[in-house]
Amino acid sequence: AAPRILTSGRDQMKRYKFQAFVTLAPRRGRGPDTMVEGKSRRMVVRGQHHETGGGRFFSALVTRSYEAQLWPEDNHVIVTVALVGDEPRQYFDVGDSFGLWMGSELGSGVVTRRLFV
């Protein structure tokens, strides 16, 4: 099934959703935890184009899964990422790596599976 296409004027934007395994960077400061289970947050993801190798930033809605951490100090989480863009699959296909930001770098991830909207 192809992603849904949103049209506004001449641009064609596609909704894209995927699940990923993310390794969180060490937290800086004592601010609130940005990756609370089940809570969606607006973040920035950076992917690399398959053909050109160029990087691009996307605004995304990121939600941490309700899966418990196996160890208290574990810095790995499963997240769901939803975004809209032109040709997002050229940046985020299964096995692709990406960066995750919210004010500063939060970590890096690998796309584990595509979810259909």
Residue pairs with C-beta under 8 A, 6 or more apart in sequence:
1 116
3 14
3 15
3 16
3 88
3 89
3 117
4 14
4 15
4 117
5 12
5 13
5 14
6 12
6 13
6 14
6 15
6 84
7 13
11 86
12 86
13 84
13 85
13 86
14 84
14 85
14 86
14 87
14 88
14 89
15 82
15 83
15 84
15 117
16 82
16 83
16 84
16 85
16 88
16 89
16 92
16 114
16 117
17 80
17 81
17 82
17 83
17 114
17 115
17 116
17 117
18 80
18 81
18 92
18 94
18 111
18 112
18 113
18 114
18 115
19 65
19 78
19 79
19 80
19 81
19 111
19 112
19 113
19 114
19 115
20 78
20 79
20 80
20 81
20 98
20 109
20 110
20 111
20 112
21 76
21 77
21 78
21 109
21 110
21 112
22 76
22 77
22 78
22 79
22 100
22 106
22 107
22 108
22 109
23 75
23 76
23 107
23 108
23 109
24 35
24 75
24 76
24 77
24 106
24 107
25 105
25 106
25 107
25 108
26 75
27 33
28 104
34 41
34 102
34 106
35 41
35 64
35 77
35 79
35 106
36 64
37 64
37 65
37 66
38 63
38 64
38 66
39 63
39 64
40 61
40 62
40 63
41 61
41 62
41 63
41 102
42 59
42 60
42 61
42 62
42 102
43 59
43 60
43 61
43 62
43 100
43 101
43 102
43 106
44 57
44 58
44 59
44 60
44 100
44 101
44 102
45 57
45 58
45 60
45 62
45 81
45 83
45 92
45 98
45 99
45 100
45 101
46 55
46 56
46 57
46 58
46 98
46 99
46 101
47 55
47 56
47 58
47 88
47 91
47 92
47 96
47 98
48 54
48 55
48 56
48 91
48 96
48 97
48 98
49 55
49 56
49 90
49 91
50 90
50 91
50 93
50 96
51 90
56 85
56 91
58 83
58 85
58 88
58 91
59 83
60 81
60 82
60 83
61 81
61 82
61 83
62 79
62 80
62 81
62 82
62 100
63 79
63 80
63 82
64 77
64 78
64 79
65 77
65 78
65 79
65 80
67 77
67 78
69 76
69 77
75 107
78 112
79 109
80 115
81 92
82 117
83 92
85 91
91 98
92 98
92 111
93 111
93 114
94 111
94 112
94 113
94 114
95 110
95 111
96 110
96 111
97 108
97 109
97 110
97 111
98 108
98 109
98 110
98 111
99 105
99 107
99 108
99 109
100 106
100 107
100 108
100 109
